[in-house]
Amino acid sequence: MTSSDAPQTPQFSAGERWSDLDRPPLNESGLRRALLRPGGLWTALDVVPSTGSTNTDLVARAAAGAGEGQVLVAEEQTAGRGRLDRGWSAPPRSGLFFSVLLQPGPRVPLDRWGWLPLLAGVATASALSRAAGVDTALKWPNDLLVTVRGEERKLGGILAERTVGQRVPGGAGGAAGAGGADAAGSGVAAGTDARGAHVAGADHAAGGVVIGIGLNVTLRAAELPVPGAGSLSLAGAQGLDRDPLLRAVLRSLEEWYGKWRDADGDPTACRLQEAYAAGCATLGRAVRAMLPGDRECVGEAVAIDGYGRLVIATEGGGREAVSAGDIVHLRPASPGE
């Protein structure tokens, strides 16, 4: 993905033959045949040539009453968003840009919904390691990393937005209402506080979470917006065909989500917490967490706690758990700072 102020590649229409032979379009009918099955998680899959943001579109579908398992894929996003509403765009068909609608329901307590962006990271990283033949690491809270010429680069990111349901008479959950979405990437669902504690008035039975995932697949060196960006191609991936890559990610996401929901969202019981910590490149490093109010927390990242927060061992010997919903930036820090 490239910065929104980078030169834009011209858009293409649905019936137009693609101009870049190295970047063929996705096979929508083939993806549907492979992924939509009775009893499976995915219930609908659409590929559009171009849209502003798949997250925005899917949040709107949820507000109109769409059910769980919707998948929306765009060959190009013209107004893609990252965490803290940072803008992102990329040349058409150069990556995978898609969103999924998940509705855990009342079985999973709200204070565990914040694990969904981290679950998506684990599922995506493990799928790419298998399907693309490249090691993929996680940077807390929402980035995926690859190594390009010995240097760690950002491969993509994850953005979670809560769709808010409306209560109906008698307290039963109704269709998702137009209450909007809480831009996250934060790991904290709307209707919870920074620690994931329940906030009165939030009706999670009718709501859900839209998870957006953006991955650079064939982005070339000349197309990188900043030196810190990367792609599967630049990382030497063995497989760059986007169709099997998307199938692998969605199947992995279905598997991890099923285990997490079957465990009532318990990250320990389904081994999600263990898997995230094992793949998290942030742990063991000196970090500087920049928090609201110009406050900083500097120390070593030592753990991911039961709420998905990053635990930092500070110089004074204490430990502070930092929520992604509270953090403004997380940067490397020199030991002893």
N, C-alpha and C positions, 0 to 999 in steps of 0.2 A: 504494500500500500504506500502511496506517496502523499506528500503533504498537499493540502488543498490549494496552496498557492503555486504549485508546480504547473508547467504547461500541460494542458489537457489534450488527450487524444480525441479526435472527432468521434462522435457517437455514430452508431449504426442502427438501422431499422431491422425489424423482425424478419423481413423477407430479403434482406440484402446479403449477398455472399460475402463472407469474411475476407478482409484484405490481407491479413497476416496468416500465412499458411502454417506457421509454427504455433498458432493459437486458434485451433478450431473450436466451434461452439460445443457446448455440452449437449448430450443426447437426452433430452427430457423424457421421451418415451422409454428409453432403455433404463434410465434411473428409476422411473416409476415401476417398471416390471421387476427390477431388482430389490426395491426397498418397500413397496407397499404390499402388504400381505395381511390376510385375516389374522387377527389376534396380535399383530405387531404394533409397535408404538407409532410408526409413521402412517398417517391417514390421508395425507394429500401432499403433493409435491409439484411446485410450479417453478419454471425457469423463465425469467423475463430478460429481454435484451438490455434494458437499462431502467434504473429507478433512482430516486433520490437516496433512500435508505431502506434496506430490507427490514430493519428493526422497526422503523416508523410505520411501514406498511403493515407489518404483522401485528403490531400493537393495535392498529386501527381495525384489523380483522377480528382480533380478540374482543375489542370493545363492541363489535357488531354481533358477537356471539359465537365466533369460531371455536371449535373444540380442540382438544389436545392433539398433538402430532402433526400439525401443519408445518411444512417446510417451504420456505421461499428463498430462491436462489436468483441472483442477478449477475449477468455477464459484466455489468458495469454499474458502479454506484457514483452518482454525481454529487451527493451530499452525505456521504458516509460519515459516521461519528465514532469517535473513540471515547475513552474515559474523560470526564470533565468537559464533554462536548467539544473535544478537539476534532478538527475536520480531517478527513482522510479520503483520498481518491486513488485510482490506479487506471492504467490503460485497459481497455476492454479485453476480457478473456485472459488476462495475465495472472489471474488468481482465482481463489474461491471466496465468494462473498455471499453469505447466506445466514438466515435466521430460522430458529425453530421455536414453536410454542409448546411449553410444558405447563401442566396443571397438576401439581402434586396432590392437591385436595387436602381435606382435614386430617387424613391419616398421618401426614408429616407435619409436626409442629412448625410454626412460623419461624422459630429461632434456629431452625435447621435449613431453611430455604436459602440462606446466605451461602451455603456450600455449592449451589448450582453452578456459578461461574468457575469455581475451582474444579468441580467435577468435569465441566466442559473442557478445561485445560488438560486434565489427566487423560480424558478420552481422546482428545485430538492429538496430543503428543504421542500416546501409545500407538494410535492408528498410523500416524505418519512414519514412525520408526519402522513399522512393519511394511507399509505399502510403498513408501518412498525410499526406504533403505538409508535413512539419515537420522542421526541422533537429534532429538528435539528436547530441549529443556524448558522449564517453567520459571518465569520471573514473577514473583508475587507482586501484585495480585492478579494481573490479567494479560501478561505478555507471554509469547512463545518465542524461544530463541534457537538459532542454529549457529554453527561455526563456519565461517567463511575465511579461508586462508589464515587459520589459527586465531581468528578474532570472533568474539561473540557478537552476533547481529540479531536484530529483531525480525522474526519471520512473520509475525501477525499478532492479533490481539482479540480479546473477547469483551463484549459489552452485554450486560444483563439489565433488562428493564422490567419492572413489575407492572403487570396489568391489574388494575384494581376493580374488583367486582362490586356490585351494588347489593345491599341487603333487600330482601323482599319481606312482606308481612309474615310474621311468625318466625323470622330469623333464618329461614331456609335460604340456601345459596341460589342465586339466580344467574342469568347470563352475565358475562363480564360487561360492566357498564362503561360509560364514557368518562370515568373518573380520571383518566389519563394514566401516565406511567411515571415511575420514579427513575430517572436516569441513574444507572448504577455503574456497572463495571466495578461496582463497589463491594460486591459480595454481601450487601445488606438489602433485603427486600423492603419495599415500602410497607408501612404498617409495623415496622419494628424499630427499636432504637439502635444506637450504635453498637450495642452488645448483642443485638438479636432478641432482646426482651420484647414481649408482646405489647403493643400500643392499643389502648381501648379504641374500639370503633372500626378496626381493620377486619375485613371479612375475607379470610383467605380461602374459604371454601369455594367462592365464586371466581376468584382471581387466578392468576398464573404468572409465569415468567417467560419473557421472550429472550432467548440467548442468541446474540449475534456473533458470528465468527468470521474473521477476515484473514486470509492467508496469501502471502506472495508465493506464486508457483514459478512462473517463467519471467519474472521481472529481471531485466538486464542491468548490468552495472551502470550504463549511461542513463537509465531511468530512475535510479535511486535518488530520493530527495536529499538524503543526508548519509554520511558515511556509516552511521549506525544501523541502517536498514539492510535487509538481506532477503534472500528468496531460496526456495528449494533448488532451483537451477544453480545459483551461485554457490550453494553448499554442496554441490556434487551429487544431488539425489539421483538414484537409479531409475525412479519412475516419475514422470512429469505429466502423464495423461490425467487430466482433471477428473474424468468420469470415475475411474477406480479409486482415486484419492477421496473424492466426495463420498462414494459408497462406503469406503473403509471408515471414514470419520463418523458418518451417521450410524453405522452399525456399532461402532465402539461406544458412541454416545448412548445408543439404545441399551446396550449391555450394562454400562455403568449406572445409568439412570434406573434401570430395573433393579439392580442390586441395592442401590441407595434407597429406593422407595420401598422395596421389600423389607428393608431394615428400619423402616419408619424414619428414614433420614439420619440414622445414627452413623456418623462418619467413621467411628471405630469399628462397629459391628460389620460394616460392609467393606472395611479396609481402605476407604477412600482417603482418610487422613494419613494413613501410612504411605499410600501410593503417591499422594501429593508431596509429602515431605521427601520421599525418595527421589522424585524428579525435579525438586525445586532448587535451582541454582542460587537462589538468594540466601539460603541457609548456610551458615558458616562464614559469611562475609561481613565485613564492617559496612554498616549502612548509616545513612543520615535520613531520618524520616522528617519531612517538613509538614507541619500540622497547621491547622487554622490558628489565627491569632499570632502568626510569626513565631510559633513555638517549634522547637526542634527536639528530636530524640535521637541521640547518637550512641551507637554501640554495635554489638555483634548480633546478627539475626540467628537465633538459636532454635526456634521451634514454630510450628503452626498449631495453635491451640484448638480446642473443641468447637469454637465458633468460627474457625477459619481465619483468625487474626494472627498477625505476625508478632512473635514474642521477641523483644530486643533486650539483651543483657547490657545494661548501661554501665558506664565507667564507675559509678558509685556502688556497684555491687547489687543493684536492684534489677528488677525485670518489669518491662512495660509491654502490655499487649496493645497493638495498634490495629485499629479497624480500617479496612480499605475505604469505608465510607467517610472516615475522618481525615485520611491522608491526602495531601496536596501533591507531593512528590516523594519518591523514594530514590535516593541516589547513593552511589558508593561513597564510602568515607575512609579516610586514612586511619589506620590503627593509632590509637592514642589521642585522637581528636577529642 
